[in-house]
Amino acid sequence: MRHVRGVFGRKSVVPHLRDELKIFKDSFAEYVHTEVLIFKDKDGNAIHRPWTYISDPVGFKAAIGAARGSTSLRTKFGLDSGKVL
C-alpha cells in the first residue's frame, strides 16, 4: 500500500483496498503459477528466484474479458517487462 500511496498520492488508498486487491488477484490464480528456480553463483552458492508464468493464456484473456464485461480484447503477451519479442 505504501507503493500505491507513493505513486498515486496520499488519498489514493481507501480502507480495505488490500482485501480488494487480494480478491482481484485470487480471481486469476488458476491461470498464474509460480515456481522457484535454483541457480548457482560463481562461488557455488544457491540462489533461489521465483519464476511466474501464465499456464493458459487463452483462458487468462477470457477471464480478463469477463471481469471487464467485454468479449473482444486486443492483448499482447510477451516477456521482458511487457515488450513483445
C-alpha positions in Angstrom: 0.0 0.0 0.0 3.0 2.3 0.6 3.9 1.9 -3.0 0.4 2.8 -4.2 0.3 5.8 -2.0 3.7 6.9 -3.3 2.7 6.6 -6.9 -0.8 8.0 -6.8 -0.8 10.3 -3.8 -1.9 10.2 -0.1 -5.7 9.9 -0.7 -5.4 7.1 -3.3 -5.6 4.3 -0.7 -9.0 3.7 0.6 -10.0 1.4 3.5 -9.9 -2.3 2.7 -8.0 -1.8 -0.6 -5.6 -4.6 0.3 -8.5 -7.0 0.6 -10.0 -5.9 -2.7 -6.7 -6.3 -4.5 -6.3 -9.8 -3.0 -9.7 -10.8 -4.2 -8.9 -9.5 -7.7 -5.5 -11.3 -7.7 -7.1 -14.6 -6.5 -9.7 -14.5 -9.3 -6.8 -15.2 -11.7 -4.9 -17.6 -9.5 -5.9 -20.7 -11.5 -4.1 -19.3 -14.6 -0.9 -18.0 -12.9 1.7 -20.3 -11.5 5.0 -19.6 -9.7 7.9 -22.0 -9.4 11.1 -21.4 -7.5 14.2 -21.9 -9.7 17.6 -22.6 -8.1 20.7 -21.1 -9.8 24.3 -21.3 -8.7 26.5 -18.2 -8.4 30.2 -18.2 -9.3 31.1 -19.4 -5.7 28.6 -22.3 -6.0 26.1 -20.8 -3.6 22.4 -21.5 -4.4 20.3 -18.6 -5.5 16.5 -19.0 -5.3 14.5 -17.0 -7.8 10.7 -17.1 -8.4 9.5 -17.7 -12.0 5.9 -16.8 -12.6 4.1 -17.7 -15.8 0.5 -18.0 -17.2 -0.3 -21.6 -17.9 -3.4 -20.9 -20.1 -3.1 -17.6 -22.0 -6.4 -18.0 -23.8 -8.3 -18.7 -20.5 -6.4 -15.9 -18.8 -7.5 -13.5 -21.6 -11.1 -14.7 -21.4 -11.1 -14.2 -17.6 -9.9 -10.6 -18.1 -12.6 -10.0 -20.6 -15.2 -11.4 -18.3 -14.0 -9.2 -15.5 -14.2 -6.1 -17.7 -17.6 -7.1 -19.3 -16.1 -7.3 -22.7 -15.8 -10.1 -25.2 -13.3 -8.6 -27.7 -9.9 -7.8 -26.2 -6.7 -7.0 -28.0 -3.8 -8.0 -25.9 -0.2 -8.7 -26.4 1.6 -11.3 -24.4 5.3 -11.1 -24.0 8.4 -11.1 -21.9 10.8 -8.5 -20.7 8.6 -6.0 -18.9 5.8 -6.3 -21.5 7.9 -5.9 -24.6 6.8 -8.3 -27.2 9.6 -10.3 -28.6 
